Amino acid sequence: MVTFEVTLSDRIDSDIDRLVEQDDFLNREQAIEELLSLGVSSSGVDDDSEEELVDDVFTQAVDDQQDPASHRDDRL
């Protein structure tokens, strides 16, 4: 398990304390770990997402390309 230090705003720190006091979590460590996990999960990050992102970027780049001949000026 990785350990790291993070600085939180007073509001978030109080929110975490409140969740623990309301028995939503056993302790602060569990609350922080689960809340981070929920945040990462909701962002849609998974093991295959990097490959999908590369594919999406490539597909979008191809879709964004335009044929200059298709935008000719009809006034000529």
N, C-alpha and C positions, 0 to 999 in steps of 0.2 A: 504494500500500500504506500502511495506517495504522500508525503507530508509537505505542506507549504504554508506560508504566512500570507494573509490577505488583510487589507485594510478596508473596513466597512464604514459606511456612514452611521451616525448615531441612530437614525431612523431604522435602518435595516437591522442593526444590532438589537434595538428595542423590539422590533417585530419578531426576531428569532427568539428572544427571551420570552415574549408573550406566547408564542406557539408552544414553547417548552412548558411554560406555566399552565397552559390550557390542556396539557397532556396530549398534544398532537404528536409530540416526539418524546422519547425517553430522556434525551439530554441534548445539549447544544451541538455536540459533534455529529450525532445522528441527524439532527435537523439540518445542519449545513450540508452534510453529505447528500441527504435525500433531496434537498432543495436544488443543489447543484446538478444532481442527476436528472431531476425533472426539467430543469432549464436546458440542459444539453439535449435531452430527449425531445423536447418541444421544438428545438431548432432544426430537427430533422437530420442530425448528424448520425451516421452509422458507418460501418466498415466499407460499404460499397459507395458511399456518397461522394468520395473524392473522384472516383472513376466516372460516376454519373455527372458530376460537375464538369469534368473535362469534356465529356461528350456533349453536354448541354452548351458549353461555351463554344465548342467547335461548330455544332449545329447552328447556333445563333449567329456566329460569324459568317457562315455560309449563307444563311437566310438573309442576313443584312447586306450582302453583296448585291449590287445592282448592275444590270447590263446597260452601259452608257447608250447603246443604240436604242434601247427601249424608251429613252427619255429625250428623243430628238425633238427639236423645235419644229412644229408643224407650220410655222409662219414662213419658213424658207421656201 
